[in-house]
Amino acid sequence: MSPPPSTAQRGSATRPFTLWKEVATAYLAPALTAGLGGFLSRQPEVTRAAFTSIGVTSALVACIVGAWLHRRGRPRLWTAAMPRPVLTLGLAVTAVAIAGLAGWFVSDWLPSHTPIPDARWLQRLRIDLPPSAGLATTIVTWRWHGTASRQQP
């Protein structure tokens, strides 16, 4: 009787990278956890932000980063060859910086230069956008790199 196939022979034990599943998870996980936290702490503004600025930012960033990493046709071999922690940290820091600038732009610059009133929800964007973008980028990059590195010859 032959021994059971090894993990390498059977294929990966983890599921393959599927962009729409990553985006759905990137929306639902922070939206549900932050929403529950806002509900339990009786902070309705946090509950609303969980399903809008927090969840939507996470899903949007996961979609952009995941599509960039996983694009078909011309693969980015340097991303798969780079050590997972280095790639993840580099992309997460970049996403946090971009999201921080976007939060500043929307909350400060936009009301003073457009007819959009300075609303309280705009101020939350400075708080919500950077961590949402950083977490989504970290998780998607870590997951993608794990599947991409196993597909290398």
For each residue, the residues with C-beta under 8 A, 3 or more apart:
1:
2:
3:
4:
5: 9 10
6: 9 10
7: 10 11 12 13
8:
9: 5 6
10: 5 6 7 13
11: 7
12: 7 15 16 147 150
13: 7 10
14: 146 147
15: 12 18
16: 12 147
17: 22 66 70 143 144 147 148
18: 15 21 22
19: 22 23 63 66 67 70
20: 23 24
21: 18 24 25
22: 17 18 19 25 26 62 66 139 140 143 144
23: 19 20 26 27 59 62 63 66
24: 20 21 27 28 59
25: 21 22 28 29 62 139
26: 22 23 29 30 58 59 61 62 63 136 139 140
27: 23 24 30 31 55 56 58 59 62
28: 24 25 31 32 55
29: 25 26 32 33 58
30: 26 27 33 34 50 54 55 58 132 135 136
31: 27 28 34 35 50 51 54 55 58
32: 28 29 35 36 50
33: 29 30 36 37 50
34: 30 31 37 38 46 47 49 50 54 55
35: 31 32 38 39 46 47 50 51
36: 32 33 39 40
37: 33 34 40 41 43 46 50
38: 34 35 41 43 44 45 46 47 48 49 50
39: 35 36 42 47
40: 36 37
41: 37 38 46
42: 39
43: 37 38 46 47
44: 38 47 48
45: 38 48 49 120 121 124
46: 34 35 37 38 41 43 49 50
47: 34 35 38 39 43 44 50 51
48: 38 44 45 51 52 121
49: 34 38 45 46 52 53 54 121 124 128
50: 30 31 32 33 34 35 37 38 46 47 54 55
51: 31 35 47 48 54 55
52: 48 49 55 56
53: 49 56 57 121 124 125 128 129 132
54: 30 31 34 49 50 51 57 58 128 132
55: 27 28 30 31 34 50 51 52 58 59 132
56: 27 52 53 59 60
57: 53 54 60 61 99 128 129 132 133 136
58: 26 27 29 30 31 54 55 61 62 132 133 135 136
59: 23 24 26 27 55 56 62 63 136
60: 56 57 63 64
61: 26 57 58 64 65 95 99 132 133 136 137 140
62: 22 23 25 26 27 58 59 65 66 136 137 139 140
63: 19 23 26 59 60 66 67
64: 60 61 67 68
65: 61 62 68 69 91 95 136 137 140 141
66: 17 19 22 23 62 63 69 70 140 144
67: 19 63 64 70 71
68: 64 65 71
69: 65 66 76 79 140 141 144 145 148
70: 17 19 66 67 144 148
71: 67 68 74 75 76
72: 75
73:
74: 71
75: 71 72 80
76: 69 71 79 80
77: 80 81
78: 81 82
79: 69 76 82 87 145 148
80: 75 76 77 145 148 149 151 152
81: 77 78 152
82: 78 79 86 87
83: 86 87
84: 87 88 142 145 146 149
85: 88 89
86: 82 83 89 90
87: 79 82 83 84 90 91 141 145
88: 84 85 91 92 137 138 141 142 145
89: 85 86 92 93
90: 86 87 93 94
91: 65 87 88 94 95 137 138 141
92: 88 89 95 96 134 137 138 141
93: 89 90 96 97 134
94: 90 91 97 98 137
95: 61 65 91 92 98 99 133 134 136 137
96: 92 93 99 100 130 131 133 134 137
97: 93 94 100 101
98: 94 95 101 102 133
99: 57 61 95 96 102 103 129 130 132 133 134
100: 96 97 103 104 126 129 130
101: 97 98 104 105
102: 98 99 105 106 125 129
103: 99 100 106 107 125 126 127 128 129 130
104: 100 101 107 108 109 126
105: 101 102 108 109 110
106: 102 103 109 110 122 125
107: 103 104 110 111 122 123 125 126
108: 104 105 111 112
109: 104 105 106 112 113
110: 105 106 107 113 114 116 122
111: 107 108 114 116 117 118 119 122
112: 108 109 118
113: 109 110
114: 110 111
115:
116: 110 111 119 122
117: 111
118: 111 112 122
119: 111 116 122 123
120: 45 123 124
121: 45 48 49 53 124 125
122: 106 107 110 111 116 118 119 125
123: 107 119 120 126 127
124: 45 49 53 120 121 127 128
125: 53 102 103 106 107 121 122 128 129
126: 100 103 104 107 123 129 130
127: 103 123 124 130 131
128: 49 53 54 57 103 124 125 131 132
129: 53 57 99 100 102 103 125 126 132 133
130: 96 99 100 103 126 127 133 134
131: 96 127 128 134 135
132: 30 53 54 55 57 58 61 99 128 129 135 136
133: 57 58 61 95 96 98 99 129 130 136 137
134: 92 93 95 96 99 130 131 137 138
135: 30 58 131 132 138 139
136: 26 30 57 58 59 61 62 65 95 132 133 139 140
137: 61 62 65 88 91 92 94 95 96 133 134 140 141
138: 88 91 92 134 135 141 142
139: 22 25 26 62 135 136 142 143
140: 22 26 61 62 65 66 69 136 137 143 144
141: 65 69 87 88 91 92 137 138 144 145
142: 84 88 138 139 145 146
143: 17 22 139 140 146 147
144: 17 22 66 69 70 140 141 147 148
145: 69 79 80 84 87 88 141 142 148 149
146: 14 84 142 143 149 150
147: 12 14 16 17 143 144 150 151
148: 17 69 70 79 80 144 145 151 152
149: 80 84 145 146 152
150: 12 146 147
151: 80 147 148
152: 80 81 148 149
153:
